[in-house]
Amino acid sequence: RKEVEQDPGPFNVPEGATVAFNCTYSNSASQSFFWYRQDCRKEPKLLMSVYSSGNEDGRFTAQLNRASQYISLLIRDSKLSDSATYLCVVNRAGGYNKLIFGAGTRLAVHP
Amino acid sequence: EAEVAQSPRYKITEKSQAVAFWCDPISGHATLYWYRQILGQGPELLVQFQDESVVDDSQLPKDRFSAERLKGVDSTLKIQPAELGDSAMYLCASSPPTGPEQYFGPGTRLTVT
């Protein structure tokens, strides 16, 4: 079983739709959580950190459920420019900072 | 906005040849990472430096890959000899002292023929 698992998609949604991505992680001692966005053939870019209390940045909302080891990302009012792969990322506990990346969920927003 | 620099952006090489990639992290970032990303997968850590010291190279194929960060600033990743299966995107990242988030360079796309 992979340490971080995501639905690969693709999610094909019309502009204006609300879409949610889910992610599960296996290491219960994981300490920090992130969503990264990666455009085709580009580098991953930090989208947002995920906090236990949940956090929102404009149209994006991230939530963490430590008991279920589950992370989510909600995108409201989807734009064409949101089309990308969204990577769920977990900071492995202990020792030096090490991020474990999921394989990503692909989102395609169409007119 | 400070960025991680990488070069070259693209590299085509024949199998059994040597290839090297360079990375310059964001100024002040003591931690530097090299990742390999195969199409359709997430980045996988190859090696992690804290200043000039390697702190994790457990996933680095040491028979053919080497990495150094001699002065604790920029870094070089080398493959010798390259194999067909090494074709991938090689990403460098750095992280600030204040937090675990990592910032990536544009990557080097390697094609081995």
Interface residues (C-beta under 8 A of the other chain):
Chain A: V4 P8 Q31 S32 F34 R41 K42 E43 P44 K45 L46 S49 L87 N91 G95 Y96 N97 K98 L99 F101 G102 A103 G104
Chain B: T31 G40 Q41 G42 P43 E44 L45 Q48 Q50 V55 D56 M89 L91 S95 P100 E101 Q102 Y103 F104 G105 P106 G107 R109
